[in-house]
Amino acid sequence: MPDLDPTLTDPDKYKVLFENDRVRVLDFRDTPGAKTKPHHHPNSVLLTLSDFQRRLTVGDNVRDVTVEAGKAQWSPEQVHTGENIGTTDTHVVFVELKD
Amino acid sequence: MPDLDPTLTDPDKYKVLFENDRVRVLDFRDTPGAKTKPHHHPNSVLLTLSDFQRRLTVGDNVRDVTVEAGKAQWSPEQVHTGENIGTTDTHVVFVELKD
C-alpha cells in the first residue's frame, strides 16, 4: 500500500533510520494532541522508547493503550490512525519485516 | 548454535524482551571494561540506545567501533566477542530475525 506509507502520510513524524531487502526501520515521534493520518504498517516489531498513551483506530475499532518505555511487542500488519492522548511525547521505533 | 546463545553465555548482560516465531528481541547492557564471552547472533537489526565504544572480535579480526545513540544498522550472522572500551555504558537492542 504505497500511498499509505507512513513516511508519506506523516513525514513530520516518521523518519527512516535504516532499510535493506529484509527490513525497514522507522523512528516515530509526536507530541500530546497530535494525530496521524490513516497509514499502513506491515508486520513489525514495535520498540517503545518513551512512556505514552495513545488512541488507536483500526476500521471501526477504537482502542486506548498505555505503554511503558523499554518494551518490545509484535505489531501485525494493519491500517490505522494513532492519536497522542497522553501528556508525554511518544517515541517508538518500528522494525518492519519485508515478508 | 544453541550453546553460543548470548542469553546463555552472558545472562547478566542479555535479556529477552520479546519472542515469537518470526523474531527474538534482546536487550543488551554493559559497563566500561566489561567483556562478553564468545556468542552467536543470527541476522539482526541493531538499535543503539546509548553512545558507546566497543572492541569487536570476530575470529582473528579485531575492530574498534564508536557508535551514537539513536542509530539502526544491519548486523549479519556472526560469532563474536564484545568489549566495552569506552567510558559509557552500552545499551543496545537486537531484533534477531528467524530466517
N, CA and C atoms of all chains as a GROMACS GRO file, in nm:
protein
  594
    1MET      N    1   0.084  -0.120   0.000
    1MET     CA    2   0.000   0.000   0.000
    1MET      C    3   0.087   0.123   0.000
    2PRO      N    4   0.150   0.152  -0.115
    2PRO     CA    5   0.249   0.260  -0.116
    2PRO      C    6   0.191   0.397  -0.081
    3ASP      N    7   0.060   0.420  -0.114
    3ASP     CA    8   0.006   0.552  -0.083
    3ASP      C    9  -0.030   0.566   0.065
    4LEU      N   10  -0.025   0.456   0.141
    4LEU     CA   11  -0.048   0.464   0.285
    4LEU      C   12   0.082   0.444   0.363
    5ASP      N   13   0.195   0.460   0.294
    5ASP     CA   14   0.325   0.453   0.362
    5ASP      C   15   0.334   0.567   0.463
    6PRO      N   16   0.361   0.537   0.590
    6PRO     CA   17   0.360   0.644   0.691
    6PRO      C   18   0.467   0.752   0.669
    7THR      N   19   0.573   0.718   0.595
    7THR     CA   20   0.672   0.823   0.566
    7THR      C   21   0.617   0.924   0.465
    8LEU      N   22   0.507   0.884   0.395
    8LEU     CA   23   0.441   0.977   0.302
    8LEU      C   24   0.319   1.043   0.365
    9THR      N   25   0.242   0.965   0.445
    9THR     CA   26   0.122   1.024   0.506
    9THR      C   27   0.157   1.120   0.620
   10ASP      N   28   0.265   1.088   0.693
   10ASP     CA   29   0.302   1.166   0.812
   10ASP      C   30   0.453   1.188   0.818
   11PRO      N   31   0.506   1.259   0.717
   11PRO     CA   32   0.653   1.274   0.709
   11PRO      C   33   0.712   1.358   0.822
   12ASP      N   34   0.626   1.434   0.892
   12ASP     CA   35   0.678   1.512   1.006
   12ASP      C   36   0.703   1.423   1.127
   13LYS      N   37   0.645   1.302   1.128
   13LYS     CA   38   0.654   1.215   1.247
   13LYS      C   39   0.740   1.091   1.224
   14TYR      N   40   0.746   1.043   1.099
   14TYR     CA   41   0.819   0.919   1.068
   14TYR      C   42   0.948   0.950   0.994
   15LYS      N   43   1.057   0.888   1.038
   15LYS     CA   44   1.188   0.907   0.975
   15LYS      C   45   1.248   0.768   0.951
   16VAL      N   46   1.304   0.743   0.833
   16VAL     CA   47   1.367   0.614   0.804
   16VAL      C   48   1.506   0.612   0.866
   17LEU      N   49   1.530   0.519   0.960
   17LEU     CA   50   1.663   0.505   1.021
   17LEU      C   51   1.753   0.413   0.939
   18PHE      N   52   1.692   0.313   0.873
   18PHE     CA   53   1.770   0.213   0.800
   18PHE      C   54   1.677   0.135   0.709
   19GLU      N   55   1.728   0.088   0.595
   19GLU     CA   56   1.649   0.000   0.509
   19GLU      C   57   1.741  -0.091   0.429
   20ASN      N   58   1.707  -0.218   0.419
   20ASN     CA   59   1.770  -0.309   0.323
   20ASN      C   60   1.661  -0.401   0.265
   21ASP      N   61   1.700  -0.515   0.208
   21ASP     CA   62   1.599  -0.601   0.145
   21ASP      C   63   1.518  -0.682   0.245
   22ARG      N   64   1.559  -0.682   0.373
   22ARG     CA   65   1.490  -0.761   0.474
   22ARG      C   66   1.400  -0.678   0.566
   23VAL      N   67   1.441  -0.556   0.592
   23VAL     CA   68   1.372  -0.474   0.692
   23VAL      C   69   1.372  -0.327   0.652
   24ARG      N   70   1.279  -0.250   0.710
   24ARG     CA   71   1.290  -0.105   0.712
   24ARG      C   72   1.268  -0.062   0.856
   25VAL      N   73   1.350   0.029   0.905
   25VAL     CA   74   1.342   0.072   1.044
   25VAL      C   75   1.297   0.218   1.047
   26LEU      N   76   1.186   0.243   1.117
   26LEU     CA   77   1.127   0.377   1.124
   26LEU      C   78   1.132   0.431   1.266
   27ASP      N   79   1.170   0.556   1.279
   27ASP     CA   80   1.162   0.629   1.405
   27ASP      C   81   1.034   0.712   1.401
   28PHE      N   82   0.954   0.702   1.507
   28PHE     CA   83   0.829   0.781   1.515
   28PHE      C   84   0.831   0.865   1.641
   29ARG      N   85   0.798   0.992   1.626
   29ARG     CA   86   0.784   1.081   1.741
   29ARG      C   87   0.664   1.172   1.719
   30ASP      N   88   0.585   1.193   1.825
   30ASP     CA   89   0.487   1.301   1.821
   30ASP      C   90   0.467   1.358   1.961
   31THR      N   91   0.380   1.457   1.968
   31THR     CA   92   0.359   1.532   2.092
   31THR      C   93   0.213   1.520   2.134
   32PRO      N   94   0.181   1.550   2.261
   32PRO     CA   95   0.042   1.538   2.308
   32PRO      C   96  -0.055   1.613   2.217
   33GLY      N   97  -0.165   1.548   2.182
   33GLY     CA   98  -0.267   1.609   2.097
   33GLY      C   99  -0.249   1.580   1.949
   34ALA      N  100  -0.131   1.533   1.908
   34ALA     CA  101  -0.106   1.508   1.766
   34ALA      C  102  -0.182   1.383   1.721
   35LYS      N  103  -0.217   1.379   1.594
   35LYS     CA  104  -0.292   1.267   1.536
   35LYS      C  105  -0.234   1.238   1.398
   36THR      N  106  -0.216   1.110   1.367
   36THR     CA  107  -0.164   1.073   1.235
   36THR      C  108  -0.278   1.065   1.134
   37LYS      N  109  -0.244   1.064   1.007
   37LYS     CA  110  -0.340   1.027   0.903
   37LYS      C  111  -0.347   0.874   0.898
   38PRO      N  112  -0.450   0.816   0.834
   38PRO     CA  113  -0.452   0.670   0.818
   38PRO      C  114  -0.327   0.624   0.742
   39HIS      N  115  -0.263   0.517   0.791
   39HIS     CA  116  -0.142   0.467   0.725
   39HIS      C  117  -0.130   0.317   0.750
   40HIS      N  118  -0.043   0.255   0.673
   40HIS     CA  119  -0.027   0.108   0.674
   40HIS      C  120   0.107   0.069   0.734
   41HIS      N  121   0.103  -0.032   0.822
   41HIS     CA  122   0.225  -0.095   0.871
   41HIS      C  123   0.226  -0.242   0.829
   42PRO      N  124   0.334  -0.294   0.773
   42PRO     CA  125   0.346  -0.439   0.757
   42PRO      C  126   0.374  -0.503   0.894
   43ASN      N  127   0.385  -0.634   0.898
   43ASN     CA  128   0.426  -0.700   1.022
   43ASN      C  129   0.554  -0.635   1.074
   44SER      N  130   0.553  -0.596   1.200
   44SER     CA  131   0.664  -0.516   1.255
   44SER      C  132   0.689  -0.553   1.400
   45VAL      N  133   0.810  -0.524   1.445
   45VAL     CA  134   0.841  -0.520   1.588
   45VAL      C  135   0.834  -0.374   1.631
   46LEU      N  136   0.761  -0.348   1.738
   46LEU     CA  137   0.746  -0.213   1.792
   46LEU      C  138   0.827  -0.203   1.921
   47LEU      N  139   0.920  -0.110   1.924
   47LEU     CA  140   1.002  -0.086   2.044
   47LEU      C  141   0.962   0.049   2.101
   48THR      N  142   0.929   0.052   2.229
   48THR     CA  143   0.884   0.177   2.291
   48THR      C  144   1.000   0.243   2.364
   49LEU      N  145   1.026   0.369   2.327
   49LEU     CA  146   1.138   0.443   2.386
   49LEU      C  147   1.091   0.552   2.481
   50SER      N  148   0.959   0.566   2.495
   50SER     CA  149   0.903   0.659   2.595
   50SER      C  150   0.778   0.594   2.652
   51ASP      N  151   0.737   0.643   2.771
   51ASP     CA  152   0.603   0.609   2.820
   51ASP      C  153   0.502   0.690   2.739
   52PHE      N  154   0.388   0.632   2.706
   52PHE     CA  155   0.289   0.711   2.632
   52PHE      C  156   0.150   0.651   2.643
   53GLN      N  157   0.051   0.734   2.608
   53GLN     CA  158  -0.089   0.690   2.598
   53GLN      C  159  -0.139   0.730   2.460
   54ARG      N  160  -0.196   0.635   2.388
   54ARG     CA  161  -0.244   0.663   2.251
   54ARG      C  162  -0.381   0.601   2.228
   55ARG      N  163  -0.455   0.664   2.139
   55ARG     CA  164  -0.582   0.608   2.089
   55ARG      C  165  -0.556   0.556   1.950
   56LEU      N  166  -0.575   0.425   1.929
   56LEU     CA  167  -0.552   0.360   1.800
   56LEU      C  168  -0.686   0.326   1.738
   57THR      N  169  -0.704   0.366   1.614
   57THR     CA  170  -0.828   0.338   1.542
   57THR      C  171  -0.796   0.250   1.423
   58VAL      N  172  -0.854   0.128   1.423
   58VAL     CA  173  -0.838   0.032   1.314
   58VAL      C  174  -0.978   0.004   1.261
   59GLY      N  175  -1.015   0.062   1.147
   59GLY     CA  176  -1.153   0.050   1.098
   59GLY      C  177  -1.247   0.111   1.200
   60ASP      N  178  -1.347   0.032   1.246
   60ASP     CA  179  -1.443   0.083   1.344
   60ASP      C  180  -1.397   0.060   1.488
   61ASN      N  181  -1.281  -0.006   1.504
   61ASN     CA  182  -1.235  -0.040   1.638
   61ASN      C  183  -1.147   0.071   1.694
   62VAL      N  184  -1.186   0.123   1.810
   62VAL     CA  185  -1.109   0.229   1.877
   62VAL      C  186  -1.058   0.173   2.009
   63ARG      N  187  -0.928   0.189   2.034
   63ARG     CA  188  -0.866   0.125   2.149
   63ARG      C  189  -0.765   0.222   2.209
   64ASP      N  190  -0.774   0.246   2.341
   64ASP     CA  191  -0.676   0.331   2.408
   64ASP      C  192  -0.571   0.241   2.474
   65VAL      N  193  -0.444   0.276   2.454
   65VAL     CA  194  -0.336   0.195   2.509
   65VAL      C  195  -0.243   0.283   2.593
   66THR      N  196  -0.193   0.225   2.702
   66THR     CA  197  -0.092   0.288   2.786
   66THR      C  198   0.029   0.197   2.783
   67VAL      N  199   0.143   0.250   2.740
   67VAL     CA  200   0.261   0.166   2.721
   67VAL      C  201   0.381   0.230   2.792
   68GLU      N  202   0.466   0.144   2.848
   68GLU     CA  203   0.588   0.191   2.914
   68GLU      C  204   0.706   0.189   2.818
   69ALA      N  205   0.803   0.273   2.845
   69ALA     CA  206   0.930   0.271   2.772
   69ALA      C  207   1.002   0.138   2.795
   70GLY      N  208   1.080   0.096   2.695
   70GLY     CA  209   1.166  -0.020   2.712
   70GLY      C  210   1.100  -0.153   2.681
   71LYS      N  211   0.983  -0.149   2.618
   71LYS     CA  212   0.913  -0.273   2.583
   71LYS      C  213   0.927  -0.302   2.435
   72ALA      N  214   0.912  -0.430   2.399
   72ALA     CA  215   0.908  -0.472   2.259
   72ALA      C  216   0.782  -0.554   2.240
   73GLN      N  217   0.711  -0.530   2.132
   73GLN     CA  218   0.590  -0.608   2.105
   73GLN      C  219   0.575  -0.629   1.955
   74TRP      N  220   0.496  -0.730   1.920
   74TRP     CA  221   0.466  -0.760   1.781
   74TRP      C  222   0.349  -0.674   1.737
   75SER      N  223   0.363  -0.613   1.619
   75SER     CA  224   0.256  -0.531   1.564
   75SER      C  225   0.218  -0.592   1.429
   76PRO      N  226   0.106  -0.667   1.422
   76PRO     CA  227   0.069  -0.732   1.296
   76PRO      C  228   0.029  -0.630   1.191
   77GLU      N  229   0.041  -0.668   1.064
   77GLU     CA  230   0.006  -0.580   0.953
   77GLU      C  231  -0.131  -0.516   0.975
   78GLN      N  232  -0.139  -0.386   0.955
   78GLN     CA  233  -0.266  -0.317   0.975
   78GLN      C  234  -0.262  -0.178   0.914
   79VAL      N  235  -0.384  -0.124   0.889
   79VAL     CA  236  -0.401   0.018   0.857
   79VAL      C  237  -0.464   0.081   0.979
   80HIS      N  238  -0.406   0.189   1.028
   80HIS     CA  239  -0.463   0.253   1.147
   80HIS      C  240  -0.431   0.403   1.150
   81THR      N  241  -0.500   0.471   1.241
   81THR     CA  242  -0.458   0.606   1.279
   81THR      C  243  -0.423   0.602   1.427
   82GLY      N  244  -0.332   0.690   1.468
   82GLY     CA  245  -0.291   0.698   1.608
   82GLY      C  246  -0.302   0.841   1.656
   83GLU      N  247  -0.346   0.856   1.783
   83GLU     CA  248  -0.360   0.990   1.841
   83GLU      C  249  -0.294   0.989   1.977
   84ASN      N  250  -0.210   1.088   2.002
   84ASN     CA  251  -0.142   1.100   2.132
   84ASN      C  252  -0.240   1.162   2.231
   85ILE      N  253  -0.298   1.077   2.321
   85ILE     CA  254  -0.400   1.125   2.415
   85ILE      C  255  -0.342   1.143   2.555
   86GLY      N  256  -0.208   1.135   2.567
   86GLY     CA  257  -0.145   1.149   2.697
   86GLY      C  258  -0.084   1.286   2.716
   87THR      N  259   0.006   1.295   2.813
   87THR     CA  260   0.072   1.422   2.846
   87THR      C  261   0.220   1.417   2.813
   88THR      N  262   0.264   1.308   2.748
   88THR     CA  263   0.406   1.292   2.716
   88THR      C  264   0.423   1.270   2.566
   89ASP      N  265   0.541   1.305   2.515
   89ASP     CA  266   0.572   1.273   2.376
   89ASP      C  267   0.573   1.121   2.358
   90THR      N  268   0.536   1.078   2.238
   90THR     CA  269   0.554   0.936   2.202
   90THR      C  270   0.682   0.923   2.123
   91HIS      N  271   0.764   0.825   2.158
   91HIS     CA  272   0.885   0.792   2.080
   91HIS      C  273   0.892   0.641   2.070
   92VAL      N  274   0.876   0.590   1.949
   92VAL     CA  275   0.885   0.446   1.925
   92VAL      C  276   0.968   0.420   1.800
   93VAL      N  277   1.016   0.297   1.787
   93VAL     CA  278   1.083   0.251   1.666
   93VAL      C  279   1.007   0.131   1.612
   94PHE      N  280   0.975   0.134   1.483
   94PHE     CA  281   0.916   0.019   1.413
   94PHE      C  282   1.027  -0.050   1.333
   95VAL      N  283   1.043  -0.181   1.354
   95VAL     CA  284   1.126  -0.262   1.264
   95VAL      C  285   1.030  -0.338   1.176
   96GLU      N  286   1.011  -0.289   1.053
   96GLU     CA  287   0.917  -0.350   0.959
   96GLU      C  288   0.985  -0.469   0.890
   97LEU      N  289   0.914  -0.581   0.885
   97LEU     CA  290   0.966  -0.701   0.818
   97LEU      C  291   0.914  -0.705   0.675
   98LYS      N  292   1.006  -0.729   0.582
   98LYS     CA  293   0.966  -0.746   0.441
   98LYS      C  294   0.944  -0.895   0.420
   99ASP      N  295   0.820  -0.937   0.426
   99ASP     CA  296   0.790  -1.082   0.427
   99ASP      C  297   0.824  -1.144   0.292
  100MET      N  298   2.319  -2.245   1.677
  100MET     CA  299   2.428  -2.262   1.773
  100MET      C  300   2.376  -2.237   1.914
  101PRO      N  301   2.296  -2.334   1.964
  101PRO     CA  302   2.229  -2.309   2.093
  101PRO      C  303   2.325  -2.287   2.208
  102ASP      N  304   2.446  -2.348   2.203
  102ASP     CA  305   2.538  -2.329   2.316
  102ASP      C  306   2.609  -2.195   2.310
  103LEU      N  307   2.597  -2.124   2.198
  103LEU     CA  308   2.654  -1.989   2.188
  103LEU      C  309   2.545  -1.881   2.193
  104ASP      N  310   2.426  -1.920   2.240
  104ASP     CA  311   2.318  -1.823   2.257
  104ASP      C  312   2.362  -1.720   2.363
  105PRO      N  313   2.358  -1.591   2.328
  105PRO     CA  314   2.408  -1.491   2.424
  105PRO      C  315   2.330  -1.484   2.555
  106THR      N  316   2.204  -1.530   2.554
  106THR     CA  317   2.130  -1.530   2.680
  106THR      C  318   2.182  -1.640   2.774
  107LEU      N  319   2.260  -1.736   2.716
  107LEU     CA  320   2.323  -1.841   2.798
  107LEU      C  321   2.468  -1.807   2.829
  108THR      N  322   2.541  -1.749   2.729
  108THR     CA  323   2.683  -1.718   2.753
  108THR      C  324   2.699  -1.597   2.844
  109ASP      N  325   2.607  -1.501   2.833
  109ASP     CA  326   2.619  -1.374   2.908
  109ASP      C  327   2.483  -1.331   2.964
  110PRO      N  328   2.428  -1.415   3.052
  110PRO     CA  329   2.293  -1.387   3.101
  110PRO      C  330   2.283  -1.262   3.187
  111ASP      N  331   2.398  -1.211   3.235
  111ASP     CA  332   2.395  -1.087   3.314
  111ASP      C  333   2.378  -0.964   3.223
  112LYS      N  334   2.403  -0.981   3.093
  112LYS     CA  335   2.401  -0.866   3.002
  112LYS      C  336   2.284  -0.870   2.904
  113TYR      N  337   2.237  -0.990   2.869
  113TYR     CA  338   2.131  -1.005   2.768
  113TYR      C  339   2.000  -1.046   2.835
  114LYS      N  340   1.892  -0.975   2.795
  114LYS     CA  341   1.758  -1.004   2.848
  114LYS      C  342   1.662  -1.015   2.729
  115VAL      N  343   1.578  -1.118   2.728
  115VAL     CA  344   1.480  -1.133   2.620
  115VAL      C  345   1.363  -1.038   2.646
  116LEU      N  346   1.338  -0.945   2.552
  116LEU     CA  347   1.225  -0.853   2.565
  116LEU      C  348   1.098  -0.912   2.503
  117PHE      N  349   1.116  -0.993   2.397
  117PHE     CA  350   1.000  -1.046   2.324
  117PHE      C  351   1.049  -1.159   2.235
  118GLU      N  352   0.962  -1.259   2.211
  118GLU     CA  353   0.995  -1.363   2.114
  118GLU      C  354   0.867  -1.420   2.056
  119ASN      N  355   0.866  -1.442   1.924
  119ASN     CA  356   0.762  -1.522   1.859
  119ASN      C  357   0.829  -1.605   1.749
  120ASP      N  358   0.749  -1.655   1.653
  120ASP     CA  359   0.809  -1.744   1.551
  120ASP      C  360   0.888  -1.667   1.445
  121ARG      N  361   0.880  -1.535   1.443
  121ARG     CA  362   0.949  -1.455   1.342
  121ARG      C  363   1.075  -1.386   1.394
  122VAL      N  364   1.073  -1.347   1.520
  122VAL     CA  365   1.182  -1.265   1.576
  122VAL      C  366   1.207  -1.301   1.722
  123ARG      N  367   1.327  -1.265   1.769
  123ARG     CA  368   1.353  -1.257   1.912
  123ARG      C  369   1.419  -1.122   1.936
  124VAL      N  370   1.375  -1.053   2.040
  124VAL     CA  371   1.426  -0.919   2.070
  124VAL      C  372   1.504  -0.924   2.200
  125LEU      N  373   1.631  -0.883   2.193
  125LEU     CA  374   1.721  -0.889   2.309
  125LEU      C  375   1.763  -0.748   2.351
  126ASP      N  376   1.760  -0.723   2.479
  126ASP     CA  377   1.815  -0.601   2.537
  126ASP      C  378   1.954  -0.634   2.590
  127PHE      N  379   2.053  -0.552   2.553
  127PHE     CA  380   2.191  -0.573   2.599
  127PHE      C  381   2.240  -0.448   2.671
  128ARG      N  382   2.298  -0.467   2.788
  128ARG     CA  383   2.361  -0.357   2.862
  128ARG      C  384   2.490  -0.406   2.923
  129ASP      N  385   2.595  -0.322   2.916
  129ASP     CA  386   2.712  -0.349   2.997
  129ASP      C  387   2.779  -0.218   3.037
  130THR      N  388   2.886  -0.230   3.112
  130THR     CA  389   2.953  -0.113   3.171
  130THR      C  390   3.098  -0.109   3.123
  131PRO      N  391   3.164   0.008   3.132
  131PRO     CA  392   3.302   0.019   3.085
  131PRO      C  393   3.391  -0.091   3.143
  132GLY      N  394   3.471  -0.154   3.056
  132GLY     CA  395   3.561  -0.261   3.100
  132GLY      C  396   3.504  -0.399   3.088
  133ALA      N  397   3.373  -0.411   3.074
  133ALA     CA  398   3.310  -0.543   3.067
  133ALA      C  399   3.338  -0.610   2.932
  134LYS      N  400   3.342  -0.741   2.931
  134LYS     CA  401   3.370  -0.818   2.809
  134LYS      C  402   3.277  -0.938   2.804
  135THR      N  403   3.222  -0.967   2.688
  135THR     CA  404   3.134  -1.083   2.675
  135THR      C  405   3.216  -1.208   2.648
  136LYS      N  406   3.153  -1.322   2.664
  136LYS     CA  407   3.208  -1.448   2.614
  136LYS      C  408   3.176  -1.457   2.464
  137PRO      N  409   3.244  -1.547   2.391
  137PRO     CA  410   3.206  -1.565   2.250
  137PRO      C  411   3.060  -1.609   2.242
  138HIS      N  412   2.986  -1.548   2.147
  138HIS     CA  413   2.845  -1.584   2.132
  138HIS      C  414   2.802  -1.560   1.988
  139HIS      N  415   2.688  -1.614   1.955
  139HIS     CA  416   2.636  -1.614   1.817
  139HIS      C  417   2.515  -1.522   1.805
  140HIS      N  418   2.514  -1.441   1.698
  140HIS     CA  419   2.394  -1.365   1.661
  140HIS      C  420   2.349  -1.408   1.523
  141PRO      N  421   2.220  -1.438   1.504
  141PRO     CA  422   2.170  -1.454   1.366
  141PRO      C  423   2.160  -1.316   1.300
  142ASN      N  424   2.118  -1.310   1.173
  142ASN     CA  425   2.092  -1.182   1.108
  142ASN      C  426   2.000  -1.099   1.198
  143SER      N  427   2.041  -0.975   1.226
  143SER     CA  428   1.969  -0.894   1.324
  143SER      C  429   1.969  -0.748   1.283
  144VAL      N  430   1.873  -0.674   1.335
  144VAL     CA  431   1.878  -0.528   1.334
  144VAL      C  432   1.930  -0.486   1.471
  145LEU      N  433   2.031  -0.398   1.470
  145LEU     CA  434   2.091  -0.346   1.593
  145LEU      C  435   2.046  -0.202   1.611
  146LEU      N  436   1.982  -0.174   1.723
  146LEU     CA  437   1.940  -0.037   1.756
  146LEU      C  438   2.023   0.012   1.872
  147THR      N  439   2.085   0.129   1.857
  147THR     CA  440   2.173   0.179   1.962
  147THR      C  441   2.097   0.279   2.048
  148LEU      N  442   2.094   0.254   2.179
  148LEU     CA  443   2.020   0.339   2.272
  148LEU      C  444   2.113   0.422   2.359
  149SER      N  445   2.245   0.405   2.341
  149SER     CA  446   2.343   0.490   2.410
  149SER      C  447   2.458   0.514   2.313
  150ASP      N  448   2.536   0.619   2.340
  150ASP     CA  449   2.665   0.634   2.273
  150ASP      C  450   2.760   0.531   2.335
  151PHE      N  451   2.848   0.471   2.256
  151PHE     CA  452   2.942   0.375   2.316
  151PHE      C  453   3.061   0.351   2.224
  152GLN      N  454   3.166   0.294   2.284
  152GLN     CA  455   3.284   0.248   2.210
  152GLN      C  456   3.308   0.104   2.249
  153ARG      N  457   3.324   0.016   2.148
  153ARG     CA  458   3.343  -0.126   2.175
  153ARG      C  459   3.452  -0.182   2.085
  154ARG      N  460   3.517  -0.287   2.137
  154ARG     CA  461   3.610  -0.368   2.057
  154ARG      C  462   3.539  -0.499   2.023
  155LEU      N  463   3.522  -0.524   1.893
  155LEU     CA  464   3.453  -0.645   1.846
  155LEU      C  465   3.556  -0.740   1.787
  156THR      N  466   3.555  -0.863   1.832
  156THR     CA  467   3.648  -0.964   1.782
  156THR      C  468   3.569  -1.074   1.713
  157VAL      N  469   3.594  -1.090   1.582
  157VAL     CA  470   3.529  -1.195   1.502
  157VAL      C  471   3.642  -1.281   1.446
  158GLY      N  472   3.663  -1.399   1.504
  158GLY     CA  473   3.778  -1.481   1.463
  158GLY      C  474   3.907  -1.405   1.492
  159ASP      N  475   3.990  -1.387   1.389
  159ASP     CA  476   4.117  -1.314   1.406
  159ASP      C  477   4.102  -1.164   1.384
  160ASN      N  478   3.982  -1.122   1.346
  160ASN     CA  479   3.960  -0.980   1.313
  160ASN      C  480   3.917  -0.902   1.436
  161VAL      N  481   3.994  -0.798   1.468
  161VAL     CA  482   3.964  -0.712   1.583
  161VAL      C  483   3.932  -0.572   1.530
  162ARG      N  484   3.820  -0.517   1.575
  162ARG     CA  485   3.773  -0.390   1.518
  162ARG      C  486   3.715  -0.305   1.631
  163ASP      N  487   3.762  -0.180   1.640
  163ASP     CA  488   3.706  -0.088   1.740
  163ASP      C  489   3.601  -0.001   1.672
  164VAL      N  490   3.486   0.012   1.738
  164VAL     CA  491   3.377   0.092   1.680
  164VAL      C  492   3.330   0.198   1.780
  165THR      N  493   3.294   0.313   1.726
  165THR     CA  494   3.234   0.421   1.804
  165THR      C  495   3.097   0.447   1.744
  166VAL      N  496   2.992   0.435   1.825
  166VAL     CA  497   2.856   0.443   1.774
  166VAL      C  498   2.777   0.543   1.857
  167GLU      N  499   2.687   0.616   1.789
  167GLU     CA  500   2.599   0.711   1.857
  167GLU      C  501   2.464   0.648   1.890
  168ALA      N  502   2.400   0.700   1.992
  168ALA     CA  503   2.263   0.660   2.024
  168ALA      C  504   2.168   0.696   1.910
  169GLY      N  505   2.060   0.619   1.896
  169GLY     CA  506   1.956   0.654   1.801
  169GLY      C  507   1.978   0.604   1.660
  170LYS      N  508   2.074   0.514   1.642
  170LYS     CA  509   2.102   0.461   1.509
  170LYS      C  510   2.047   0.319   1.496
  171ALA      N  511   2.021   0.279   1.371
  171ALA     CA  512   1.982   0.140   1.341
  171ALA      C  513   2.077   0.089   1.234
  172GLN      N  514   2.124  -0.033   1.249
  172GLN     CA  515   2.213  -0.091   1.148
  172GLN      C  516   2.186  -0.240   1.136
  173TRP      N  517   2.228  -0.296   1.024
  173TRP     CA  518   2.216  -0.439   0.999
  173TRP      C  519   2.337  -0.508   1.059
  174SER      N  520   2.313  -0.618   1.131
  174SER     CA  521   2.421  -0.696   1.189
  174SER      C  522   2.411  -0.838   1.132
  175PRO      N  523   2.496  -0.873   1.034
  175PRO     CA  524   2.485  -1.005   0.973
  175PRO      C  525   2.524  -1.116   1.071
  176GLU      N  526   2.472  -1.236   1.046
  176GLU     CA  527   2.500  -1.351   1.133
  176GLU      C  528   2.650  -1.360   1.162
  177GLN      N  529   2.686  -1.380   1.288
  177GLN     CA  530   2.827  -1.389   1.324
  177GLN      C  531   2.843  -1.444   1.466
  178VAL      N  532   2.964  -1.497   1.491
  178VAL     CA  533   3.007  -1.530   1.627
  178VAL      C  534   3.112  -1.426   1.664
  179HIS      N  535   3.095  -1.360   1.778
  179HIS     CA  536   3.193  -1.258   1.818
  179HIS      C  537   3.200  -1.244   1.969
  180THR      N  538   3.303  -1.171   2.011
  180THR     CA  539   3.305  -1.122   2.149
  180THR      C  540   3.306  -0.971   2.142
  181GLY      N  541   3.252  -0.907   2.246
  181GLY     CA  542   3.248  -0.761   2.252
  181GLY      C  543   3.304  -0.714   2.384
  182GLU      N  544   3.379  -0.601   2.377
  182GLU     CA  545   3.439  -0.544   2.499
  182GLU      C  546   3.408  -0.396   2.502
  183ASN      N  547   3.359  -0.349   2.616
  183ASN     CA  548   3.328  -0.206   2.631
  183ASN      C  549   3.458  -0.133   2.662
  184ILE      N  550   3.513  -0.064   2.560
  184ILE     CA  551   3.644   0.005   2.575
  184ILE      C  552   3.625   0.155   2.594
  185GLY      N  553   3.501   0.198   2.616
  185GLY     CA  554   3.474   0.340   2.634
  185GLY      C  555   3.455   0.376   2.780
  186THR      N  556   3.394   0.493   2.801
  186THR     CA  557   3.372   0.545   2.937
  186THR      C  558   3.223   0.550   2.970
  187THR      N  559   3.140   0.495   2.879
  187THR     CA  560   2.995   0.498   2.899
  187THR      C  561   2.939   0.356   2.894
  188ASP      N  562   2.825   0.337   2.958
  188ASP     CA  563   2.755   0.210   2.946
  188ASP      C  564   2.714   0.189   2.801
  189THR      N  565   2.710   0.064   2.759
  189THR     CA  566   2.649   0.029   2.629
  189THR      C  567   2.506  -0.017   2.653
  190HIS      N  568   2.414   0.036   2.573
  190HIS     CA  569   2.274  -0.011   2.576
  190HIS      C  570   2.227  -0.022   2.432
  191VAL      N  571   2.202  -0.145   2.389
  191VAL     CA  572   2.153  -0.169   2.253
  191VAL      C  573   2.039  -0.271   2.258
  192VAL      N  574   1.960  -0.274   2.151
  192VAL     CA  575   1.857  -0.376   2.132
  192VAL      C  576   1.888  -0.450   2.003
  193PHE      N  577   1.888  -0.581   2.007
  193PHE     CA  578   1.898  -0.666   1.889
  193PHE      C  579   1.759  -0.719   1.853
  194VAL      N  580   1.716  -0.698   1.729
  194VAL     CA  581   1.597  -0.766   1.678
  194VAL      C  582   1.649  -0.877   1.588
  195GLU      N  583   1.651  -0.999   1.642
  195GLU     CA  584   1.702  -1.115   1.568
  195GLU      C  585   1.594  -1.167   1.474
  196LEU      N  586   1.632  -1.191   1.349
  196LEU     CA  587   1.536  -1.246   1.252
  196LEU      C  588   1.552  -1.398   1.247
  197LYS      N  589   1.438  -1.469   1.253
  197LYS     CA  590   1.439  -1.614   1.237
  197LYS      C  591   1.419  -1.643   1.090
  198ASP      N  592   1.527  -1.669   1.020
  198ASP     CA  593   1.521  -1.682   0.874
  198ASP      C  594   1.444  -1.806   0.832
   0.00000   0.00000   0.00000
